[in-house]
């Protein structure tokens, strides 16, 4: 079994270790986050600051070129350039003086020039001033030859790209025409009235830009790089301007290209070609180029390793101190507990005479729980001593009292047995009375159920009769309406029959008219025939009349045909009218018979309604009588139930008294036995008291 001091020490040390570990992890995590964010911000600021330096280096040449551009725009005469070679020479002299004024004293660029468009004049002409010695003094250089104006010449690509761009543009590094060195060119085409006059530009030593980029210190092994607006490498430790960020090494940097493309500045993480984790801070320059700083992440976060080491040392020191404190506190806390435990063990062994009291008294005045515990143990010991003394004095008295109790108990048992026998006989009679009351109650309840069913049945019959009465009334009303409708139908049928008769008569009249028309048509036909004969006799004079007579004859024949058709239709109509009249006569007879049947049905409904009224009266009387019986049966049930309850209560009370008497007998027997045991217990108590070792002074 582990000591409590060991548990206290282990608990304190465990808490310190856990707390220190949590604080250490939190400190390292938060510190790493802050250091990471600070490093990101620092890199971004550094790239923006270096980008500003580069912008300022590019700003002066751009301003000089713009000034020269506006000078050429305002002073050059295109027509004289085309027509007068002497004007070209004169203008070159003026422009050389202007360029020298712009350039002298400046060491920011290598040369400044104006190149005349050879397609405009048919000749090659340029004005180029360069500082070949690096003294700030610009001198006129030899002119370009026509063979150099070739779009395939790499050193002239800046010229042709500028013409296509139609705006100022920085070139990639190329060989200079004035010195043996690589330069970058800022050139701008000069258009006047949409005619290309030439190109103005300035050359900067690319080595100056390279030295500036390579001189940027980015942590220990980090480096700076420069890209043009197409992300071609301009300055990089491993790649040249012939390589592109998006395509170099089979597109290994395509992701980083996608992240920074189109953005002004920012920070991104990526893996280098050898798998090293790096941070890339980038900023876009005013000319569209991009400056990047790329240190390894391990160097950026190197301070985190120092922070981790410091925190680990602090944690180890804290744990060591906690062990020392835990040992001291464990001993200080466990000592009074150990003394109290020894005291309690002595008490558990019936030893109330202990020599530990003096050792424990030095903790008696403690203000914490240990002092309270020592006081409680002392109080327990004193209380046990008092209890043992009381038990010793009381055990003899208990023996005498138990003996007297045993004698009285035996007498009480005899009296209770007599009472129990009498109550048993009384309970038997009460039980029989209760049984008969219960049988009567069940009979009355069965009768009540039958009455309730009869009452419900009478209500159902009454409701059904009322519905039948309502249906009879509705049927009678419906028959009245039906009778009226049949009367209207009969009147309408008679009227239709009269109309059909009139229609038959009218069709006969039409037949006469058709016969008349037919007769007229036949006579007209004869007249037309006679007219034709007379016209034939008249010869030439009767030809017109013969034509008219022929037309009349044709009309007469058509009239005869139409009248025959009309006669046929009239005959068919007369047949249909005759059939309709027969049908209407049959319908009139049927309506008359139906009307008679409805009148008989109406009389039957009246008789049914009277019968239902009489039945309802008898059912109502029967229902009232059943309700009265139902009310009386409720009173009878209540009375029988009360009798049954009283009988049950009486029987129960009698049985309860008998049971109590029996229990009293058993209790008294138990008391008698208990008194015997009490005698034995008193003897045992005396033996137990003798086990305790008391101070001889008590």
C-alpha positions in Angstrom: 0.0 0.0 0.0 1.4 3.4 -1.0 1.9 6.0 1.7 -0.2 9.1 1.6 3.0 11.2 1.4 3.9 9.3 -1.8 0.5 10.0 -3.3 0.7 13.7 -2.4 4.2 14.0 -4.0 3.1 12.1 -7.1 -0.1 14.2 -7.4 1.8 17.5 -7.1 4.5 16.5 -9.5 2.0 15.1 -12.1 0.0 18.4 -11.9 3.2 20.4 -12.4 4.3 18.3 -15.3 0.9 18.4 -17.0 0.5 22.2 -16.4 4.0 22.9 -17.6 3.5 20.8 -20.7 0.3 22.5 -21.5 1.8 26.0 -21.0 4.8 25.0 -23.0 2.8 23.7 -25.9 0.5 26.8 -25.9 3.6 29.1 -25.7 5.4 27.3 -28.5 2.2 27.3 -30.7 1.3 30.9 -30.1 5.0 31.9 -30.4 5.3 30.0 -33.7 2.1 31.7 -35.0 3.4 35.2 -34.0 6.9 34.6 -35.3 5.4 33.2 -38.6 3.1 36.2 -39.1 5.9 38.6 -38.1 8.3 36.9 -40.6 5.6 37.0 -43.3 5.1 40.7 -42.7 8.8 41.4 -42.5 9.4 39.6 -45.8 6.6 41.4 -47.5 7.8 44.8 -46.2 11.3 43.9 -47.3 10.2 43.0 -50.8 8.1 46.2 -51.1 11.0 48.3 -49.8 13.5 46.8 -52.3 10.8 47.1 -55.0 10.6 50.8 -54.1 14.4 51.2 -54.5 14.2 49.5 -57.9 11.3 51.7 -58.9 13.3 54.8 -58.0 16.2 53.5 -60.1 13.9 53.1 -63.1 12.0 56.3 -62.6 14.6 58.8 -63.7 15.4 57.1 -67.1 11.7 56.8 -67.8 11.2 60.5 -67.1 14.2 61.4 -69.4 12.7 59.3 -72.2 9.3 60.9 -71.8 10.9 64.4 -72.0 12.8 63.4 -75.1 9.6 61.9 -76.6 7.7 65.2 -76.2 10.6 67.2 -77.5 10.7 65.1 -80.7 6.9 65.3 -81.0 6.9 69.1 -80.8 10.0 69.9 -82.9 10.1 67.3 -85.7 8.7 68.2 -89.2 7.7 65.0 -91.0 7.5 66.6 -94.4 11.0 68.0 -94.3 12.3 64.7 -92.9 11.0 63.0 -96.1 12.1 65.7 -98.5 15.2 67.4 -97.2 18.3 65.4 -96.2 20.0 68.6 -94.9 17.1 69.0 -92.5 17.8 65.6 -91.1 21.5 66.5 -90.4 20.5 69.8 -88.9 17.8 68.2 -86.7 20.3 65.5 -85.6 22.6 68.3 -84.4 19.8 70.0 -82.5 18.6 66.7 -80.9 22.2 65.7 -79.9 22.5 69.0 -78.0 19.1 68.3 -76.3 20.1 64.7 -75.3 23.4 65.9 -73.9 21.6 68.5 -71.8 19.3 65.7 -70.5 22.2 63.3 -69.8 25.3 65.1 -68.7 26.1 64.5 -65.0 23.9 61.5 -64.6 25.4 58.0 -63.8 22.0 56.3 -63.6 22.1 55.1 -67.2 24.6 54.3 -69.9 23.2 56.0 -73.0 20.3 57.9 -74.5 19.3 58.0 -78.2 16.8 58.8 -80.9 16.6 56.4 -83.9 14.9 57.7 -87.0 12.5 55.3 -88.8 14.4 54.1 -91.9 11.1 53.4 -93.6 10.2 57.1 -93.4 13.3 58.5 -95.0 14.9 55.6 -96.8 18.1 56.2 -94.9 19.5 55.1 -91.5 19.9 58.0 -89.1 20.2 58.1 -85.3 21.4 60.3 -82.5 23.1 58.3 -79.7 25.0 59.7 -76.7 26.7 57.3 -74.3 28.8 57.5 -71.1 31.4 54.8 -72.0 33.8 55.7 -69.2 31.4 56.1 -66.4 32.3 59.7 -65.7 28.9 61.2 -66.3 30.0 62.8 -69.6 27.9 61.7 -72.6 29.5 61.7 -76.0 28.0 61.1 -79.5 28.6 57.5 -80.6 28.9 56.0 -84.1 25.7 55.6 -86.0 23.9 52.4 -86.7 24.3 50.8 -90.1 21.4 49.6 -92.1 22.4 45.9 -92.0 21.6 45.9 -88.2 18.0 46.7 -88.9 16.8 43.1 -89.0 13.9 41.7 -87.1 15.9 38.5 -86.6 18.8 40.4 -84.9 18.5 39.6 -81.1 20.2 42.9 -80.2 17.5 44.8 -82.1 14.5 43.0 -80.7 13.8 45.9 -78.3 13.4 48.2 -81.3 10.8 46.0 -83.2 9.0 45.1 -80.0 8.7 48.8 -79.1 7.2 49.5 -82.5 4.6 46.8 -82.0 3.9 47.9 -78.5 3.2 51.5 -79.5 4.1 52.5 -75.9 7.0 52.6 -73.5 8.5 49.1 -72.8 11.5 47.7 -70.9 13.5 45.0 -72.8 15.1 41.9 -71.6 18.9 42.0 -71.2 20.8 42.3 -74.5 24.3 43.3 -75.7 24.9 47.0 -75.9 26.1 48.7 -79.1 28.3 51.2 -77.3 30.2 49.0 -74.8 30.9 45.4 -74.2 28.2 44.8 -71.6 24.6 43.6 -71.2 22.0 46.4 -70.9 18.3 46.7 -70.5 16.5 49.3 -72.6 13.5 51.5 -71.9 12.3 52.6 -75.3 9.2 54.4 -76.6 7.9 54.8 -80.2 7.3 58.4 -81.4 4.1 58.7 -83.5 2.9 61.9 -85.1 -0.3 61.9 -87.1 -0.2 58.1 -86.8 3.1 58.1 -88.6 6.1 56.5 -86.8 8.9 59.0 -86.7 11.3 56.9 -84.7 12.2 55.5 -81.3 13.6 57.2 -78.3 15.2 55.3 -75.5 17.7 54.8 -72.8 20.1 52.0 -71.8 20.9 50.9 -68.3 23.8 48.6 -67.3 22.1 45.3 -66.4 25.1 44.5 -64.1 24.0 47.4 -61.8 20.5 45.8 -61.5 22.0 42.4 -61.1 24.4 43.6 -58.3 21.5 45.4 -56.6 19.3 42.2 -56.6 22.2 39.9 -55.6 23.2 42.2 -52.8 19.8 41.8 -51.1 20.5 39.5 -48.0 17.5 37.3 -47.3 18.2 35.5 -44.0 21.1 33.0 -44.5 20.6 31.2 -47.7 17.6 33.0 -49.1 17.9 35.0 -52.3 16.1 37.7 -54.3 15.0 37.3 -57.9 13.6 39.6 -60.7 11.1 38.7 -63.4 9.8 40.7 -66.3 6.1 41.2 -66.9 5.9 37.8 -68.7 7.6 36.2 -65.7 10.8 35.5 -67.6 13.8 35.2 -65.3 15.9 38.4 -65.4 18.0 37.8 -62.2 18.1 34.4 -60.5 20.9 32.2 -59.0 19.9 29.2 -61.1 18.0 30.4 -64.2 18.5 32.9 -67.1 16.1 35.2 -68.9 15.5 32.4 -71.4 13.6 30.5 -68.7 10.0 31.3 -67.5 8.6 30.7 -64.1 5.5 28.9 -65.4 7.4 26.4 -67.6 10.8 26.0 -66.2 11.7 22.4 -65.0 8.5 21.0 -66.5 6.3 23.5 -64.7 7.5 22.7 -61.2 6.7 26.3 -60.2 3.4 26.6 -62.0 1.4 26.7 -58.8 3.4 29.6 -57.4 3.1 31.3 -60.8 -0.7 31.0 -60.6 -0.7 32.4 -57.1 1.3 35.6 -57.8 0.1 36.3 -61.4 -2.0 39.5 -61.6 -1.4 40.5 -57.9 0.5 43.6 -56.7 2.2 42.0 -53.7 1.8 39.1 -51.2 3.4 36.1 -49.5 3.1 32.5 -50.6 4.6 29.1 -49.7 6.0 26.6 -52.1 8.5 23.7 -52.5 11.8 24.4 -54.4 13.0 22.1 -57.1 15.0 20.1 -54.5 11.9 19.7 -52.3 12.8 22.3 -49.7 9.9 24.3 -48.1 10.3 28.0 -48.8 8.4 31.3 -48.4 8.1 33.6 -51.4 7.5 37.4 -50.8 6.7 39.3 -54.0 5.9 42.8 -55.1 5.1 44.2 -58.5 7.2 47.1 -59.8 5.9 50.2 -61.6 7.2 48.9 -64.9 5.3 45.6 -64.5 8.4 43.5 -63.4 8.1 41.4 -60.3 10.7 41.3 -57.4 10.7 38.2 -55.2 12.4 37.2 -51.9 12.7 33.4 -51.2 14.2 32.2 -47.9 13.8 28.6 -46.6 11.0 28.3 -44.0 13.4 26.7 -41.6 15.5 29.9 -41.5 12.5 32.1 -41.1 11.3 30.1 -38.2 14.7 29.4 -36.7 13.9 31.6 -33.7 11.1 29.2 -32.8 13.8 26.5 -32.1 15.5 28.9 -29.7 12.1 29.6 -28.1 11.4 25.9 -27.8 14.7 25.3 -26.1 14.2 28.1 -23.6 10.7 27.0 -22.8 11.9 23.3 -22.3 14.6 24.5 -19.9 12.1 26.5 -17.9 9.8 23.5 -17.8 12.6 21.2 -16.5 13.6 23.7 -13.8 9.9 24.1 -12.8 9.5 20.4 -12.5 12.6 20.1 -10.4 11.4 22.8 -8.1 8.0 21.2 -7.9 9.6 17.9 -6.8 11.4 19.6 -4.0 8.3 21.4 -2.9 6.2 18.2 -3.2 8.7 16.3 -0.9 8.4 19.0 1.7 4.7 19.4 1.5 4.1 15.6 1.4 6.0 15.1 4.6 4.4 18.1 6.3 0.9 17.0 5.4 1.3 13.3 5.9 2.9 13.4 9.4 -0.2 14.4 11.4 -2.3 11.9 9.3 0.2 9.2 10.1 0.0 9.9 13.9 -3.8 10.0 13.7 -3.8 6.7 11.9 -1.7 5.1 14.6 -4.1 6.4 17.3 -7.2 5.0 15.4 -5.4 1.6 15.0 -4.8 1.5 18.8 -8.5 2.4 19.4 -9.6 -0.3 17.0 -7.6 -2.8 19.1 -9.5 -1.7 22.3 -6.4 0.0 23.5 -7.5 3.3 25.1 -4.3 3.6 27.1 -1.8 4.9 24.4 1.6 6.6 24.7 1.0 8.5 21.4 -0.9 11.3 23.1 2.2 13.4 23.7 3.3 13.0 20.1 -0.1 13.9 18.7 -0.5 17.0 20.9 2.0 19.0 18.9 -0.5 18.9 16.0 -3.5 19.7 18.2 -3.2 23.4 17.6 -3.1 23.2 13.7 -5.6 25.4 12.1 -6.2 23.1 9.1 -8.0 19.8 8.7 -5.1 17.9 10.3 -5.6 19.7 13.6 -9.4 19.1 13.3 -8.7 15.4 12.7 -6.4 15.1 15.7 -9.0 16.8 17.9 -11.7 14.4 16.6 -9.5 11.3 17.4 -8.9 12.6 21.0 -12.7 13.3 21.4 -13.4 9.8 20.0 -11.0 8.2 22.5 -12.6 10.1 25.5 -16.1 9.3 24.3 -15.2 5.6 24.1 -13.8 5.7 27.6 -17.0 7.2 28.9 -19.1 4.6 27.0 -17.1 1.7 28.5 -17.6 3.1 32.0 -21.3 3.5 31.5 -21.6 0.0 30.0 -19.8 -1.5 33.0 -22.2 0.2 35.4 -25.3 -0.6 33.4 -24.8 -4.2 32.5 -25.8 -5.5 36.0 -29.0 -3.4 36.0 -29.9 -4.8 32.6 -29.7 -8.3 33.9 -32.1 -7.7 36.8 -34.6 -5.8 34.6 -34.7 -8.5 31.9 -35.5 -11.2 34.5 -38.5 -9.2 35.8 -39.7 -8.5 32.2 -39.7 -12.2 31.4 -42.1 -13.0 34.3 -44.6 -10.3 33.4 -44.5 -11.3 29.7 -45.6 -14.9 30.4 -48.8 -13.7 32.3 -49.7 -11.2 29.5 -49.4 -14.0 26.8 -52.0 -16.1 28.6 -54.6 -13.3 28.7 -54.1 -12.4 25.0 -54.7 -16.0 24.0 -58.2 -15.9 25.5 -59.1 -12.7 23.7 -57.8 -14.1 20.4 -60.0 -17.1 20.5 -63.2 -15.0 21.1 -62.3 -12.6 18.2 -61.8 -15.5 15.8 -65.4 -16.7 16.4 -66.7 -13.2 15.8 -64.7 -12.8 12.6 -66.1 -16.0 11.2 -69.8 -14.8 11.5 -68.9 -11.4 10.0 -67.3 -13.1 7.0 -70.5 -15.1 6.2 -72.6 -11.9 6.4 -70.3 -10.1 4.0 -70.5 -13.0 1.5 -74.4 -12.9 1.4 -74.3 -9.1 0.9 -71.9 -9.4 -1.9 -74.1 -12.0 -3.7 -77.1 -9.6 -3.4 -75.0 -6.7 -4.8 -73.9 -8.7 -7.8 -77.6 -9.7 -8.6 -78.7 -6.1 -8.4 -75.8 -4.9 -10.6 -76.7 -7.6 -13.2 -80.3 -6.3 -13.2 -79.0 -2.7 -13.5 -77.0 -3.7 -16.6 -80.1 -5.2 -18.2 -82.1 -2.0 -17.4 -79.3 0.1 -18.9 -79.3 -1.9 -22.1 -83.1 -1.6 -22.4 -82.9 2.2 -21.8 -80.2 2.5 -24.5 -82.3 0.3 -26.9 -85.4 2.5 -26.3 -83.3 5.6 -27.1 -82.2 4.0 -30.3 -85.7 3.0 -31.3 -86.9 6.5 -30.5 -84.1 8.1 -32.6 -84.9 5.7 -35.5 -88.6 6.5 -35.3 -87.9 10.2 -35.4 -85.7 9.7 -38.4 -88.5 7.7 -40.1 -90.9 10.5 -39.3 -88.6 13.1 -40.9 -88.1 10.9 -43.9 -91.9 10.5 -44.3 -92.4 14.3 -44.1 -89.6 14.7 -46.7 -91.2 12.0 -48.9 -94.6 13.7 -48.7 -93.1 17.0 -49.6 -91.2 15.4 -52.5 -94.5 13.8 -53.8 -96.2 17.2 -53.7 -93.4 18.7 -55.8 -93.5 15.7 -58.1 -97.3 16.0 -58.5 -96.9 19.7 -59.4 -94.1 18.9 -61.9 -96.2 16.1 -63.5 -99.1 18.5 -63.9 -96.8 21.0 -65.6 -95.4 18.2 -67.8 -98.9 17.0 -68.7 -100.0 20.5 -69.7 -96.8 20.9 -71.8 -97.4 17.5 -73.4 -101.0 18.5 -74.4 -99.7 21.8 -75.8 -97.0 20.0 -77.8 -99.7 17.6 -79.2 -101.8 20.5 -80.3 -98.7 22.1 -81.9 -97.9 18.9 -83.7 -101.5 18.7 -85.1 -101.2 22.3 -86.3 -97.9 21.4 -87.9 -99.5 18.5 -89.7 -102.2 20.8 -91.1 -99.6 23.3 -92.1 -97.6 20.7 -93.9 -100.8 19.7 -95.9 -101.1 23.3 -97.0 -97.5 23.4 -98.1 -98.2 20.2 -100.2 -101.1 22.1 -101.9 -98.8 25.0 -102.6 -96.1 22.7 -104.0 -98.8 21.1 -106.3 -99.8 24.5 -107.5 -96.1 25.5 -108.2 -95.6 22.3 -110.1 -98.7 23.0 -112.2 -97.5 26.6 -112.9 -94.1 25.2 -113.9 -95.7 22.8 -116.4 -97.8 25.5 -117.9 -94.7 27.8 -118.1 -92.9 25.0 -119.9 -95.7 24.7 -122.4 -95.7 28.4 -122.9 -92.0 28.4 -123.4 -92.3 25.6 -126.0 -95.0 27.6 -127.9 -92.8 30.7 -127.7 -89.9 28.8 -129.2 -92.1 27.5 -132.0 -93.3 31.0 -132.8 -89.8 32.3 -132.7 -88.7 29.7 -135.1 -91.5 30.8 -137.4 -90.4 34.4 -137.2 -86.9 33.5 -138.5 -84.1 36.1 -137.8 -86.5 38.4 -136.0 -87.4 35.7 -133.5 -83.9 34.5 -132.5 -83.7 36.7 -129.4 -87.1 35.7 -128.4 -86.3 32.0 -128.9 -83.3 32.4 -126.6 -85.4 33.9 -123.9 -88.1 31.2 -124.4 -85.4 28.6 -124.0 -84.2 30.1 -120.7 -87.7 30.3 -119.4 -88.2 26.6 -120.3 -85.1 25.7 -118.4 -86.2 27.6 -115.4 -89.6 25.9 -115.6 -87.9 22.5 -115.7 -85.7 23.4 -112.7 -88.8 24.6 -110.8 -90.5 21.3 -111.6 -87.5 19.4 -110.2 -87.3 21.5 -107.0 -91.0 21.2 -106.4 -90.7 17.4 -106.7 -87.9 17.5 -104.1 -90.0 19.7 -101.8 -92.9 17.4 -102.2 -90.7 14.5 -101.2 -89.4 16.3 -98.1 -93.0 17.4 -97.2 -94.1 13.8 -97.3 -91.3 12.7 -95.1 -92.0 15.6 -92.6 -95.7 14.6 -92.6 -94.7 11.0 -91.8 -92.5 12.2 -88.9 -95.2 14.5 -87.6 -97.7 11.7 -87.6 -95.3 9.4 -85.7 -94.5 12.3 -83.3 -98.3 12.8 -82.7 -98.7 9.1 -81.9 -95.8 9.2 -79.5 -97.1 12.4 -77.8 -100.5 10.7 -77.4 -98.8 7.7 -75.7 -96.8 10.1 -73.4 -100.0 12.0 -72.4 -101.6 8.7 -71.4 -98.5 7.7 -69.4 -98.3 11.0 -67.6 -101.9 10.8 -66.7 -101.4 7.3 -65.2 -98.3 8.4 -63.3 -100.2 11.3 -61.9 -102.9 9.0 -60.6 -100.2 6.7 -59.0 -98.5 9.7 -57.3 -101.8 10.7 -55.7 -102.2 7.2 -54.3 -98.6 7.2 -53.0 -99.2 10.6 -51.3 -102.2 9.0 -49.5 -100.0 6.1 -48.4 -97.3 8.5 -47.0 -100.0 10.3 -45.0 -101.0 7.0 -43.4 -97.4 6.1 -42.7 -96.8 9.5 -41.0 -99.8 9.0 -38.7 -98.6 5.5 -37.8 -95.1 6.8 -37.0 -96.6 9.5 -34.7 -98.6 6.9 -32.7 -95.5 4.7 -32.4 -93.4 7.7 -31.2 -95.9 8.4 -28.4 -95.9 4.8 -27.2 -92.0 4.7 -27.4 -91.8 8.0 -25.4 -94.0 6.6 -22.6 -91.9 3.3 -22.6 -88.6 5.3 -22.4 -89.9 7.4 -19.4 -90.9 4.2 -17.5 -87.5 2.6 -18.1 -85.7 5.8 -16.9 -87.8 5.7 -13.7 -86.8 2.1 -13.2 -83.2 3.0 -13.9 -83.2 5.8 -11.2 -84.8 3.4 -8.6 -82.2 0.7 -9.4 -79.4 3.2 -8.8 -80.8 3.8 -5.3 -81.1 0.1 -4.6 -77.5 -0.5 -5.8 -76.2 2.3 -3.5 -78.0 0.8 -0.5 -76.8 -2.7 -1.2 -73.2 -1.4 -1.7 -73.4 0.5 1.6 -74.6 -2.7 3.4 -71.8 -4.7 1.7 -69.2 -2.1 2.6 -70.3 -2.0 6.2 -70.3 -5.8 6.4 -66.8 -5.9 4.8 -65.5 -3.3 7.2 -67.0 -5.1 10.2 -65.5 -8.4 9.1 -62.2 -6.8 8.3 -62.1 -5.0 11.7 -63.0 -8.3 13.5 -60.3 -10.1 11.5 -57.9 -7.3 12.2 -58.5 -7.4 15.9 -58.1 -11.2 15.9 -54.9 -10.8 13.9 -53.7 -8.1 16.3 -54.4 -10.3 19.2 -52.5 -13.1 17.6 -49.6 -10.8 16.8 -49.7 -9.6 20.4 -49.4 -13.2 21.5 -46.5 -13.7 19.1 -44.9 -10.4 20.2 -45.2 -11.3 23.8 -43.6 -14.7 23.1 -40.9 -12.8 21.2 -40.5 -10.4 24.2 -40.1 -13.4 26.5 -37.5 -14.9 24.2 -35.8 -11.4 24.0 -35.7 -11.1 27.7 -33.8 -14.4 27.9 -31.5 -13.2 25.2 -31.1 -9.9 27.1 -29.8 -11.8 30.0 -27.3 -13.5 27.8 -26.4 -10.1 26.2 -25.8 -8.5 29.5 -23.3 -11.2 30.2 -21.6 -10.6 26.9 -21.5 -6.9 27.4 -19.7 -7.4 30.6 -17.1 -9.5 28.8 -16.7 -6.9 26.1 -16.1 -4.1 28.6 -13.3 -6.2 30.1 -11.6 -6.1 26.7 -10.9 -2.4 26.9 -7.6 -1.3 28.4 -8.2 1.9 30.4 -5.7 4.3 32.1 -5.2 3.3 35.7 -5.9 6.9 36.6 -9.5 6.8 35.2 
